[in-house]
Amino acid sequence: MSLDRNGTARHRTDQAAERGSGSRSRRAFLIDGTAFCYRAFYAIRVLSTSNGRPTNAVYGFSTMLQSLREKQHPEYLAVAFDVGKPTFRHQQFESYKAHRKPMPDLL
């Protein structure tokens, strides 16, 4: 699953599923973990531990992931995160992620 520019979740059905047999298609989801965390951080504004450590991103991430599992029942699920440093994409495409704001310090 990925998020488009409007924050809408997108997914693809596994193409290897049997067709025409009446069985439900198998589904595979690939989550952009960094985008999920970023979205959760801003969706739940005030949530922290007793010593002030923010937990809104962790709570929101786990809640969204659990909701996806309960509603979509994926057979396969993977979460990928950015490596946090420039990659070959930055070298090939100067504008790669140029529109993104820097990650908030609290996140």
C-alpha positions, 0 to 999 in steps of 0.5 A: 500500500502506498499513499498518493499526494492526497494521502489516499491509500492505494493497493494492488491485488496479487496477480497470481491469484486464481481467476474465475474459481470463485475464490477470493484474490490473494492480496499483497501490501507494501507499506511506505513506513516513513510516509505512514509514520509522518502521517500518523505524527500529524494525525494525532497531535498530543500523545506522549509518555509521562516524561514527554516523549512523543508517542503519537507516531508509534501509536498512529502507525500501529493503529493504521497497520492494524486497521489495514490488517482487519479490513483488508486481510492481506496474505502478504504484508511488508513495510519499507522505510527510507534509509535516511541518507541520499541514494542512487535516486538522488543522483539520477533525479535532482528533484527526487523528494525535493518537495518534501519538508524536513522530518520534524525533530520530534519524529 
